[in-house]
Amino acid sequence: MKLKHLRIPFALSIIFLLVLNACNATPTSTSNATSYGQVSKVTIPNTFEGSGVIAPRQVSSAAWTTDGTIGKVAVEVGQQVKVNDVLMTLDQNSLPDSFKLTQMKFVQLTSPSALAAAKQAVLDDQATLNTAIYVTNNPYQPKAQKLNDYYQAFYETQKDYLDKLIIYNDLIALPTPKIQDEITALNKKINQASSERYKAYSTMLTAASDLVYNKSLATGTSIQAWDSAIAVAQAKLLDDSNYLAVLTGQVLPQDQVSDALITYYQAKSTVDAVNLRSPVDGTVAEISDEAGIVVSPTHVSATIIDRSKLYITISMADTNVVNMKTGMAANITVTALPDLKLTGKVVEISATGQVTNGVSSYDVKIALDQAPENVPLDAAANVQVIMGDPQVSLVVPATAIQTDTNGEYVTVVTNGSSQHVSVISGKILSDNTVVVTGELQEGFTVELFVSATASSNSSNGQNGGFPGGGILRGGN
């Protein structure tokens, strides 16, 4: 241990205090009652603490895409909805004439006669493709025979697919719908048949390509003509098959497009504009309008909050953000619900800061692991981000730290004798102990200096300071 001072004998101390009191403008009787404390070892979490407010995953507005008058409100505030659920509908009598014409066109596109025409188009396409393949492949055996076999397999899968579509369409068109399980089971069979059809179609295309590659005896002109006829027939068959699938309620991949499909989708989208649908899964947070209100495109009539995930954003200085990493765990407490303990992780750290009075601060976004319904949105919350392993430190009671012209020190008592040991104070803990560094060990006894009588004279140099004339340099 480093010896800084010899302890002043008790008698000299009394004389010093008497002289000091005599020099004061307003004499006061001040004495220091000495007691003892211990140097202790504690484990301090390596954390950063901040605060913010609870925010949802997203807040979405439901806006109209056409003019009209609201005829019905189908939901209420607080109701849970799924994406595409109908929130409101327009009064049919309020719709513009252009909208009504589109409705008539869509009815025509989906009528029984249109469905029958779509089925016949697929059958005609199959016959055309059959002829094109036969003309192209007939001179070249046995490869041509293989291609015919593959085509026959495709034809059978196509026929099976169409038969199931017809049954499905007839089933859902009955006045009294069948049991939902039966419809669902048939729908699965249709999807399976569609998959088999595409497999056979792919195999047929491979065989056709192989055959064309080996047409060494044919002229370039004839090969090009034959290939073109097959390609055109195949493309038309695929387009018409997709259109038929859409008419019967099937969902196609987004990359499957054609003129007929685009016309159908546009008409369907326009007709569906009579409905205001939820843009996301969530909770109806606000209904801005009621039946009878006139609306126009982009007018917002409802707000949906998706709180499937909750977030909180805190601000921290550049000196702290350099040690922050995504994925760090956090503990969250909501001010309004002090008994509720939540956890989360850092998911986003702002790349740029905001400078205020020369100090840079950065936003750090934390995603909560839980999303309790009883947590109010925009509620104040405190966050403790765990930035590393806990640190083991030495602490002393706050009243053990004294200061003089050389800095901070504590008085260590050993076997009846005492000596001053230089220290540097750090974080002040909640139990009124202070983290210190210096030549100390756990278990050392230190003197505590507690002012017995406070002086009312500011000239004694101890206003706001620690006993002994020093001010503790507490850290965070």
Secondary structure, DSSP 4 states (H G I P E B T S, - for coil): -----PPPPHHHHHHHHHHHHHHSSS-----EEEEEEE-EEEEEEEEEEEEEEEEEEEEEEEE-SS-EEEEEE---TT-EE-TT-EEEEE-GGGS-HHHHHHHHHHHHHTSHHHHHHHHHHHHHHHHHHHHHHHHHHTTSTTHHHHHHHHHHHHHHHHHHHHHHHHHHHHHHTSSSPPPHHHHHHHHHHHHHHHHHHHHHHHHHHHHHHHHHHT-TTS-HHHHHHHHHHHHHHHHHHHHHHHHHHHHTT----TT---HHHHHHHHHHHHHHTTEEE-SSSEEEEEE---TT-EE-TT-EEEEEEEEEEEEEEEEEEHHHHTT--TT-EEEEEETTEEEEEEEEEEEEE-SS-EEETTEEEEEEEEEES---TTSPTT-EEEEEEEEEEEEEEEEEEGGG-EEETTEEEEEEEETTEEEEEEEEEEEEPTTSEEEEEES--TT-EEEEEEESS--S-GGGS-TTSBTTTB----B-
